[in-house]
Every structure is written in C-alpha cells, then in structure tokens.
Amino acid sequence: MAELTIMAGSALIGEVLTGPITISVSAGRISDIAPGRESREPDATTIDASDAVVVPGLIDIHTHGADGVQFIDGNPADLDRLSSFYAEHGVTGYLATIGGSRKHILAGIAAVRAHLRTTAPPGARCLGIHLEGPFISPEALGAFQPSSVAPADVGLLGDFVELAGGHLKLITVAPEIPGAAELLEAARRFGVRCSAGHSVATAEQTTAAVDAGLRSVTHMFNAMGPFHHRTPGIQGVALTDQRLVAEVIADGVHVHATAVQLLARAKGKDGVALVTDSIGATGLDDGDYFFEEQQVTLEDGAARLSDGTLAGSTLTMDAAVTNFARCADITWEDAVHCATAVPARLLGMADHTGAVAVGMDADLVAFTSDRRVAWTMVGGSVEFRN
C-alpha cells in the first residue's frame, strides 16, 4: 500500500484539537504525526486537507442497514453498497446488527460472513455482528415481533457463535429473563460482549448483570422499563453505574433533547456511545417500505409501524455527532469522542482504531468547517471523497 501524507488544517489528537498538522500513513497505519503542514503540491501521495479537521473514523455499533439494504435480507453483494453508504457519512467501522426471526438471523449471519471473506471490500469495514435478540423481554419488544423472542438458551447462543465464525462481537440481552445469568456467563466464555436492552429489568437485576460482565445498554431510554424514584430500574442503573456505556440514538425523534442532556451530564463523554439504529429506509424518500420484517412508513425522517411505534431510525453517524453536540450542549469534538474512542473501547479494539495516533489504523475522516464529510479513509485507502 502506497505511503500517504495528509496536510490537515487541524486534527483531533486525543482530546485536543490541534492547529495545522501533517499526518503520515504507511502500510495502512499512521506512521507519523508532526505539527505544521509540509509545503508541497498535492499529488497521488498527498492529500490536501488544509481547510478541514481530521478525526478518527466514526464507528457505528448498532445499524441494521441503509440505502435500501438490510443485513437480514442475506444478500452479500448488497453489503458492498451498504458499506460504501456508511463511508459517505464518515463511518469507517460498523457492527452489522441482526435480529428478528430465526430465518432472518441465519441469513444475516451468512451474508456478513460472505462479505467478510471478500478481498478488500469497498467502503467502511464490517467489524463483526451485533445480535439484537432473540433473548429479549416480550414486555419491551420495540419494533420486534413477539414471535422473534426466544428464551435464554446457551446452546442456541453457541450455535450463533459457531455460525458467525468468530465474528459475533455483541449481543443484546434482557437481564431479567430466566437463564440470563447463565447466558451472560456463556457469552463471556465465547468472547462475546453483552448489552442490556429490550428490557424491563429492575435495578437489582441490572446491577447483578453488570457484576456478571454486562458493559453496555442498547439504545438508552428506548424499549426499556421507565425510571421511577423508588424503582429506578435499568435506566437508573445505566445513568449511575460508570461501568456501563449507554448507546443513544441522537436523531431528535427517539430521545428528547432534555433526556440527551441528562445522559451526557450523568455519564460524561466516556460513558456514551453514539449509534444510529438505522434501517434500510435510511437515505430513501418518504413512503411505505417493508423493512425489518414489517411494513414501515417513513415520514419526515421518522420510520414507524402502523401503530406509531418507532421502527429503528434513518439517522447517519455524521448527523448523530452534530445532533448530540447540540442537544447535550457539549463540544463537537467531545461528541466525536462518543462516536470513535468509546465504541472502540467497548469492542476491545481501542489498541488499533478509534484515535488519531501513531501506530493506529489509518481510519480517518476529514470534516469541513460546516461539519460535512470531505473524505473518509479506511486502513489508508480513501473510500469516499465529496
């Protein structure tokens, strides 16, 4: 892979937004970072980003699809287009999120495995699979159908792990369902991280799950039991237990701005992971579609079932960063942290991605002054240029 030199107007290094800086890339990794910009004409090995800020590539750990494509359709060829769509919005890595019927779960897993066997697929890099269910509560279905719920079953989890071929990275589990403790222990043995979601767990049940290794909460505030001052439930624990990272869908629809600000103040920037929970309707015009096994109406950016239930989102990660910064009243740079360093740490990948530092993968995004994606680089290869 050719060596590259990026001459940037600024970059987000750790928590600091620098001045002019030169970033060197070799063999797909960041090989050097030096203050100031080299004076040279742009060519095939030089990228002029003097009017942009370079940040780590965004990482979406919860997305079901976009651009008319969804993982559960089981078509590996479509995933190339989907990965390219993600790159257009600053995403360099994502977890393919799969749920629903057993048939669709198996189809989605097979499609992701086939995609990952492709030599140098285009666009954002698939980092693995997030299985949202089937071990969830029938009392907190969200947009899932009741038939998609299964009792906690260590054997079934083992089957999913085997079928995923080592690519199952995260699974959403309701801590209160019978057998959840055994499921969490099995997931730990399999090397699969667990997130609490689609749950009406009590505070005590949630804390027990955290003690057993649970480390995140799936789309905070959505599809979970309510907070009450005498029965704080899963939300109360998520807000106060610093061992937990809380996903949030900052699209202005799923969570009120006041709740977003509450979450940001309670958890700090190290305790929030921005996600999209996007479905195949993302990027499409308003209308009626069939996604995630059900009829979905897309209107004014919100995807809903016929009864008004939100059916995932049409959010993109670049918009999520801007929205979160505004709603939480934090800096854009801190919001970027919630879309890069936090998910990388949660997935155990912070040693090679999620930061602009020497030795890290050259997963980088350049944003213009008005926070539009100028280009997206994955492993040293520019996968999108505006």
C-alpha positions as CSV (number, residue, x, y, z in Angstrom):
1,M,0.0,0.0,0.0
2,A,1.4,3.4,-1.0
3,E,2.6,5.9,1.6
4,L,0.4,9.0,2.0
5,T,0.8,12.4,3.5
6,I,-2.2,14.3,4.9
7,M,-1.7,18.0,5.3
8,A,-4.5,18.9,7.6
9,G,-5.8,22.3,8.9
10,S,-6.3,20.6,12.3
11,A,-6.8,17.2,13.8
12,L,-8.4,15.7,16.9
13,I,-5.4,14.2,18.8
14,G,-6.7,12.6,22.0
15,E,-9.0,15.3,23.4
16,V,-7.1,18.2,21.8
17,L,-8.0,19.9,18.5
18,T,-4.6,20.9,17.0
19,G,-3.5,23.6,14.6
20,P,-2.0,22.8,11.2
21,I,-0.6,19.3,11.2
22,T,0.9,16.6,8.9
23,I,-0.2,13.0,9.3
24,S,1.9,10.3,7.5
25,V,0.3,7.0,6.6
26,S,2.3,3.8,5.7
27,A,1.0,0.3,5.2
28,G,-2.5,1.3,6.3
29,R,-1.4,2.7,9.6
30,I,-0.5,6.2,10.9
31,S,3.3,6.3,10.8
32,D,4.0,9.8,11.9
33,I,2.3,13.0,13.2
34,A,4.1,16.3,13.0
35,P,3.0,19.9,13.8
36,G,2.7,22.2,10.9
37,R,2.0,21.5,7.2
38,E,4.6,20.4,4.7
39,S,4.8,22.8,1.7
40,R,4.2,20.6,-1.3
41,E,1.8,20.3,-4.2
42,P,-0.9,17.7,-3.8
43,D,-0.3,14.6,-5.9
44,A,-1.2,10.9,-5.7
45,T,0.6,10.5,-2.4
46,T,-0.5,13.8,-0.8
47,I,-3.9,14.8,0.5
48,D,-4.6,18.5,1.0
49,A,-6.9,18.8,3.9
50,S,-5.8,22.3,4.9
51,D,-9.4,23.5,5.1
52,A,-10.6,20.5,7.1
53,V,-10.3,18.9,10.5
54,V,-9.2,15.2,10.5
55,V,-10.7,13.0,13.2
56,P,-10.8,9.3,13.9
57,G,-13.3,7.3,11.7
58,L,-16.8,7.0,13.2
59,I,-17.8,3.6,14.5
60,D,-21.5,2.6,14.5
61,I,-22.1,-0.5,16.7
62,H,-25.8,-0.6,16.0
63,T,-27.1,-0.4,12.5
64,H,-29.5,-2.7,10.7
65,G,-29.0,-1.2,7.2
66,A,-29.4,1.8,4.9
67,D,-29.8,2.8,1.3
68,G,-32.4,0.2,0.7
69,V,-30.3,-2.6,2.1
70,Q,-30.7,-4.6,5.3
71,F,-28.4,-7.3,6.6
72,I,-31.2,-9.8,7.3
73,D,-32.0,-10.0,3.6
74,G,-29.0,-12.2,3.3
75,N,-27.5,-10.8,0.1
76,P,-23.7,-10.4,0.4
77,A,-23.5,-8.4,-2.8
78,D,-25.7,-5.7,-1.3
79,L,-23.3,-5.2,1.7
80,D,-20.7,-3.6,-0.6
81,R,-23.2,-0.8,-1.4
82,L,-24.2,-0.5,2.2
83,S,-20.6,-0.2,3.3
84,S,-20.0,2.5,0.7
85,F,-23.0,4.4,2.1
86,Y,-21.6,4.3,5.6
87,A,-18.3,5.7,4.3
88,E,-20.1,8.6,2.7
89,H,-21.2,9.5,6.2
90,G,-17.8,9.3,7.9
91,V,-18.1,5.7,9.2
92,T,-15.0,3.6,8.9
93,G,-16.2,0.6,11.0
94,Y,-19.6,-0.9,12.0
95,L,-21.3,-3.8,13.6
96,A,-23.9,-5.4,11.3
97,T,-26.9,-5.5,13.6
98,I,-29.2,-8.5,13.1
99,G,-32.4,-9.6,14.7
100,G,-35.9,-10.9,14.1
101,S,-36.9,-14.4,13.0
102,R,-34.6,-17.3,13.2
103,K,-34.6,-17.5,9.4
104,H,-33.5,-13.8,9.0
105,I,-30.9,-14.1,11.8
106,L,-29.3,-17.0,10.0
107,A,-29.5,-15.3,6.6
108,G,-27.9,-12.1,8.1
109,I,-25.1,-14.0,9.7
110,A,-24.3,-15.9,6.5
111,A,-24.4,-12.7,4.4
112,V,-21.9,-10.9,6.8
113,R,-19.6,-13.9,6.8
114,A,-19.6,-14.0,3.0
115,H,-18.9,-10.2,2.9
116,L,-16.0,-10.6,5.2
117,R,-14.5,-13.2,3.0
118,T,-14.4,-10.7,0.2
119,T,-10.9,-9.4,-0.7
120,A,-10.7,-5.7,0.2
121,P,-14.5,-4.9,0.1
122,P,-15.2,-1.2,-0.6
123,G,-16.4,1.3,2.0
124,A,-16.5,1.1,5.7
125,R,-15.1,-2.0,7.4
126,C,-17.5,-4.5,9.0
127,L,-16.1,-5.1,12.4
128,G,-18.5,-8.0,13.2
129,I,-22.0,-8.8,14.2
130,H,-24.3,-7.3,16.8
131,L,-27.2,-9.7,17.6
132,E,-30.1,-7.7,18.9
133,G,-32.1,-10.5,20.4
134,P,-33.7,-13.1,20.4
135,F,-33.0,-13.2,24.1
136,I,-35.2,-10.1,24.9
137,S,-38.2,-9.4,27.0
138,P,-41.7,-9.7,25.4
139,E,-42.6,-6.7,27.6
140,A,-40.2,-4.4,25.7
141,L,-40.4,-5.5,22.1
142,G,-39.9,-2.1,20.5
143,A,-40.5,-2.9,16.8
144,F,-39.7,-6.6,17.1
145,Q,-42.5,-9.1,16.6
146,P,-43.4,-11.4,19.6
147,S,-42.6,-14.5,17.5
148,S,-38.9,-13.3,17.4
149,V,-38.4,-13.7,21.1
150,A,-36.6,-16.8,22.4
151,P,-35.9,-18.0,26.0
152,A,-32.3,-17.7,27.2
153,D,-30.6,-20.7,25.6
154,V,-26.9,-21.2,26.0
155,G,-26.9,-23.9,23.3
156,L,-28.6,-21.6,20.8
157,L,-26.1,-18.8,21.6
158,G,-23.4,-21.3,20.9
159,D,-24.9,-22.1,17.6
160,F,-25.0,-18.5,16.7
161,V,-21.3,-18.1,17.7
162,E,-20.3,-21.1,15.6
163,L,-22.3,-19.9,12.6
164,A,-20.7,-16.4,12.9
165,G,-17.3,-17.9,12.7
166,G,-15.8,-15.7,15.4
167,H,-17.5,-12.6,14.1
168,L,-20.2,-12.3,16.8
169,K,-19.0,-9.4,18.9
170,L,-22.0,-8.1,20.8
171,I,-25.4,-9.4,21.8
172,T,-28.4,-7.5,23.3
173,V,-29.9,-9.4,26.3
174,A,-32.7,-8.6,28.7
175,P,-31.1,-9.2,32.2
176,E,-34.4,-10.2,33.8
177,I,-35.3,-13.2,31.6
178,P,-34.9,-16.6,33.2
179,G,-31.5,-18.0,32.4
180,A,-29.9,-14.6,31.7
181,A,-27.1,-15.2,34.2
182,E,-26.1,-18.4,32.5
183,L,-26.3,-16.7,29.1
184,L,-24.0,-13.9,30.3
185,E,-21.5,-16.4,31.6
186,A,-21.6,-18.3,28.3
187,A,-21.1,-15.2,26.3
188,R,-18.1,-14.3,28.4
189,R,-16.6,-17.7,27.6
190,F,-17.3,-17.3,23.9
191,G,-15.7,-13.8,23.9
192,V,-19.0,-12.0,23.1
193,R,-19.8,-8.8,24.8
194,C,-23.3,-8.2,26.2
195,S,-25.5,-5.2,26.2
196,A,-28.8,-4.8,28.2
197,G,-31.8,-3.9,26.1
198,H,-35.4,-4.5,25.2
199,S,-35.8,-5.0,28.9
200,V,-37.9,-4.1,31.9
201,A,-35.2,-5.3,34.4
202,T,-35.2,-3.9,37.9
203,A,-32.2,-2.0,39.2
204,E,-31.2,-5.1,41.2
205,Q,-31.4,-7.4,38.2
206,T,-29.5,-4.9,36.1
207,T,-26.7,-4.5,38.7
208,A,-26.4,-8.3,39.0
209,A,-25.9,-8.5,35.3
210,V,-23.3,-5.7,35.4
211,D,-21.5,-7.6,38.1
212,A,-21.5,-10.6,35.8
213,G,-19.8,-8.7,33.0
214,L,-22.5,-6.7,31.2
215,R,-20.9,-3.5,30.0
216,S,-23.4,-1.5,27.8
217,V,-27.0,-0.6,27.4
218,T,-28.8,-0.8,24.0
219,H,-30.4,2.4,22.8
220,M,-30.8,4.1,26.1
221,F,-34.4,5.2,27.1
222,N,-35.9,3.2,24.2
223,A,-37.6,-0.2,24.6
224,M,-36.8,-0.3,28.4
225,G,-38.7,0.0,31.6
226,P,-39.4,3.5,33.0
227,F,-37.4,5.3,35.7
228,H,-39.2,5.9,39.0
229,H,-37.6,7.4,42.1
230,R,-38.4,4.3,44.2
231,T,-38.0,1.8,41.3
232,P,-35.2,3.2,39.2
233,G,-34.9,0.1,37.0
234,I,-32.5,-0.4,34.2
235,Q,-32.5,3.4,33.4
236,G,-31.4,4.3,36.9
237,V,-28.5,1.9,36.8
238,A,-27.4,2.9,33.3
239,L,-27.3,6.6,34.4
240,T,-25.3,5.9,37.6
241,D,-23.1,2.9,37.1
242,Q,-19.9,4.1,35.5
243,R,-19.1,0.5,34.3
244,L,-21.9,0.9,31.7
245,V,-21.7,2.6,28.4
246,A,-25.1,3.8,27.1
247,E,-25.9,3.8,23.4
248,V,-28.1,6.7,22.3
249,I,-29.9,7.5,19.1
250,A,-29.5,11.3,18.7
251,D,-31.9,11.8,15.9
252,G,-34.2,14.3,17.6
253,V,-37.0,11.7,17.4
254,H,-36.1,8.7,19.7
255,V,-34.9,10.8,22.7
256,H,-35.9,14.3,23.8
257,A,-33.1,16.8,23.9
258,T,-33.5,17.2,27.7
259,A,-33.0,13.4,28.2
260,V,-30.0,13.5,25.9
261,Q,-28.5,16.3,28.0
262,L,-29.3,14.3,31.2
263,L,-27.5,11.3,29.8
264,A,-24.5,13.4,28.8
265,R,-24.2,15.0,32.2
266,A,-24.7,11.7,34.1
267,K,-22.3,9.6,32.0
268,G,-19.7,12.1,30.7
269,K,-18.2,11.7,27.3
270,D,-16.6,8.3,28.2
271,G,-19.9,6.8,29.0
272,V,-21.9,7.4,25.9
273,A,-21.7,5.6,22.5
274,L,-23.5,7.3,19.6
275,V,-25.4,4.8,17.4
276,T,-27.8,5.2,14.5
277,D,-30.0,2.0,14.9
278,S,-30.6,2.8,11.2
279,I,-32.8,0.6,9.0
280,G,-32.8,0.0,5.2
281,A,-35.1,3.1,4.7
282,T,-32.2,5.4,5.7
283,G,-31.3,7.7,2.8
284,L,-34.6,6.9,1.0
285,D,-37.6,9.3,0.3
286,D,-40.7,9.3,2.4
287,G,-43.0,6.5,1.7
288,D,-44.1,3.0,2.6
289,Y,-41.5,0.2,2.8
290,F,-41.0,-3.3,4.1
291,F,-38.0,-3.4,6.4
292,E,-37.1,-5.4,9.5
293,E,-39.9,-7.9,8.7
294,Q,-42.7,-5.3,8.8
295,Q,-44.4,-2.6,6.9
296,V,-42.7,0.7,7.7
297,T,-43.9,4.3,6.9
298,L,-41.1,6.8,6.5
299,E,-42.3,10.4,7.1
300,D,-40.2,13.5,7.9
301,G,-37.3,11.3,8.8
302,A,-39.1,9.0,11.2
303,A,-39.8,5.4,10.5
304,R,-42.8,4.0,12.2
305,L,-45.0,0.9,12.2
306,S,-48.8,1.2,11.6
307,D,-49.4,1.7,15.3
308,G,-46.9,4.5,15.6
309,T,-44.1,2.5,17.1
310,L,-40.7,3.7,16.0
311,A,-39.0,1.1,13.8
312,G,-35.4,2.0,14.1
313,S,-34.1,5.2,12.6
314,T,-32.9,6.9,9.5
315,L,-30.0,8.6,11.2
316,T,-26.5,8.7,9.9
317,M,-23.4,8.9,12.1
318,D,-22.2,12.3,10.9
319,A,-25.6,13.8,11.7
320,A,-25.6,11.9,15.1
321,V,-22.4,13.7,16.1
322,T,-23.7,17.1,15.2
323,N,-27.1,16.4,16.9
324,F,-25.6,15.1,20.1
325,A,-23.3,18.0,20.4
326,R,-26.2,20.4,20.1
327,C,-28.7,18.6,22.3
328,A,-26.2,17.7,25.0
329,D,-24.6,21.2,25.0
330,I,-21.1,19.8,24.5
331,T,-18.4,20.5,22.0
332,W,-18.5,18.8,18.6
333,E,-15.1,17.3,19.4
334,D,-16.4,15.6,22.6
335,A,-19.3,14.3,20.5
336,V,-16.8,12.8,18.1
337,H,-15.2,11.0,21.0
338,C,-18.5,9.3,21.7
339,A,-18.6,8.1,18.1
340,T,-15.0,6.9,18.0
341,A,-13.0,6.2,21.1
342,V,-15.9,5.0,23.2
343,P,-17.2,2.3,20.8
344,A,-13.7,1.2,20.0
345,R,-13.0,0.7,23.7
346,L,-16.3,-1.1,24.2
347,L,-15.5,-3.6,21.4
348,G,-12.0,-4.1,22.7
349,M,-10.5,-2.5,19.6
350,A,-9.0,0.7,21.1
351,D,-5.5,-0.7,20.6
352,H,-5.7,-0.2,16.8
353,T,-8.7,2.1,16.0
354,G,-10.8,5.0,17.3
355,A,-8.0,7.5,17.7
356,V,-5.5,9.6,15.7
357,A,-2.2,8.3,16.9
358,V,1.0,6.8,15.6
359,G,0.6,3.0,15.1
360,M,-3.2,3.2,14.8
361,D,-5.1,2.1,11.8
362,A,-5.4,4.9,9.3
363,D,-9.2,5.0,9.8
364,L,-9.7,8.8,9.4
365,V,-12.4,11.3,8.4
366,A,-12.0,14.9,7.2
367,F,-14.8,17.2,8.1
368,T,-15.3,20.7,6.5
369,S,-15.8,23.7,8.7
370,D,-19.6,23.2,8.4
371,R,-19.2,19.6,9.6
372,R,-19.7,17.9,6.2
373,V,-17.7,14.8,5.4
374,A,-15.0,15.8,2.9
375,W,-13.4,12.3,2.7
376,T,-13.3,9.0,4.5
377,M,-10.2,6.8,4.8
378,V,-10.3,3.2,5.8
379,G,-7.0,1.5,6.5
380,G,-5.1,4.1,4.5
381,S,-7.5,3.8,1.5
382,V,-9.7,6.8,0.6
383,E,-13.2,5.1,0.3
384,F,-15.2,8.3,-0.2
385,R,-14.4,11.8,-1.4
386,N,-17.0,14.5,-1.6
